[in-house]
């Protein structure tokens, strides 16, 4: 059974940093895209960042230069380093994994999702 478990969320002041982790079990995802999405209250889930099999990274415009996605294949874990956090980054952050290649910004690409971790950025 495939399972994704996020950790690392919390409360931080604006300008601070957090590192989210997503540990995958049940399958090796090193050859497939993995991504991070977020959902703020009253809003739809939105793409944040993704990492393809070939190592290409993609970011939504609002986090470029502040967030970095990376993976440790030996640990079957993907990370999201978040720096210079802003109050508008407040959301539940979800890790996602796909068993196929495709448009990494689309939620429909992903087959597996974590339970989410709350990130709250205070002014």
PECORCOR-V137041 format. One record per backbone hydrogen bond with DSSP energy under -0.5 kcal/mol. NH is the residue of the N-H (numbers start at 0). CO is the residue of the C=O. E is the energy in kcal/mol with one decimal. If there is no record, write none. Layout:
BEGIN
{{NH;CO;E} {NH;CO;E}}
END
This chain:
BEGIN
{{2;24;-2.3} {4;22;-2.1} {5;3;-0.5} {6;20;-2.0} {9;117;-0.9} {11;119;-2.6} {13;121;-2.2} {14;84;-3.1} {15;12;-2.3} {17;81;-2.1} {19;79;-2.7} {20;6;-2.7} {21;77;-2.0} {22;4;-2.5} {23;21;-0.5} {23;75;-2.7} {24;2;-2.4} {28;26;-0.6} {31;28;-2.0} {33;50;-2.1} {34;95;-2.7} {35;48;-3.2} {36;93;-2.8} {37;45;-2.4} {38;91;-2.2} {42;39;-2.3} {45;37;-3.3} {47;35;-2.4} {48;35;-1.7} {49;57;-2.1} {50;33;-2.7} {51;55;-2.6} {54;51;-1.4} {57;49;-2.1} {59;47;-2.3} {62;59;-1.8} {63;59;-0.8} {63;60;-0.7} {65;62;-2.3} {66;62;-2.4} {67;80;-2.3} {69;78;-1.7} {71;76;-3.2} {72;70;-0.6} {74;71;-0.7} {75;71;-0.7} {76;71;-1.9} {77;21;-2.1} {78;69;-3.2} {79;19;-2.3} {80;67;-3.0} {81;17;-3.3} {81;79;-0.6} {82;65;-2.0} {82;80;-0.6} {83;14;-0.6} {84;15;-2.4} {88;85;-2.3} {89;86;-1.8} {90;118;-2.0} {91;38;-2.3} {92;90;-0.6} {92;116;-3.0} {93;36;-3.0} {95;34;-2.5} {96;111;-2.2} {97;32;-2.2} {103;101;-1.0} {105;102;-1.8} {108;105;-1.4} {109;106;-1.2} {110;96;-1.6} {111;96;-2.2} {113;94;-2.3} {114;3;-0.5} {116;92;-2.0} {118;90;-2.7} {119;9;-2.8} {121;11;-2.4} {121;119;-0.6}}
END
